[in-house]
Amino acid sequence: GDSVTQMEGPVTLSEEAFLTINCTYTATGYPSLFWYVQYPGEGLQLLLKATKADDKGSNKGFEATYRKETTSFHLEKGSVQVSDSAVYFCALIHQGSDKIIFGKGTRLHILP
Amino acid sequence: EPEVTQTPSHQVTQMGQEVILRCVPISNHLYFYWYRQILGQKVEFLVSFYNNEISEKSEIFDDQFSVERPDGSNFTLKIRSTKLEDSAMYFCASSVSAASSTDTQYFGPGTRLTVL
């Protein structure tokens, strides 16, 4: 079945460091891909999305590119801030389905 | 900004008891969802609901579970006879249109259910 695999956490970085959180997926067809973020005490928030191959989603300095050839959707940010500390979830959804399939989440700690 | 709310934030119950988890979706949304996350595991889809009917459900969503929109604002998940393995964080979500159209699902903060 369809699945999403993302790098294990926690990931600890210093402020202004470069961030990459790896995500790969297994799916038939052409799913839409997402990154969700969960800040402490809050719900899952959509961070960015891409709906077709080679699309780049971006928001709040974060970017991810839908790579069909490597079935990947890695999350990147050039300079992280303490306020980026959260849990990040990679996810996919198929056209015609209501079901979002999530990865396990990666906890990110940014040190001042 | 409108948001999905859930009550209670934490529910503790005895095995075999019924629990009802409550959600207030965003007011103009028409599609509603429940997900759960067992500690240390992935967030898993349970069910989607539209026009007073279940539109999709997972294999987890067995006869012990039910959903209801009892009035114009609430959306509830009922577990009839809780088991220890039902302990999890339960997330409600809503969207304006069907998620399959890639419309965004907006999530609530979750209810942590602990079954003793």
Interface residues (C-beta under 8 A of the other chain):
Chain A: S32 Y36 G41 E42 G43 L44 Q45 L46 K49 T51 F89 I93 H94 Q95 G96 S97 D98 K99 I100 I101 F102 G103 K104 G105
Chain B: E3 V4 Y31 Y33 Y35 Q41 K42 V43 E44 F45 S48 S55 E56 S58 F91 A93 A98 A99 S100 T102 T104 Q105 Y106 F107 G108 P109 G110
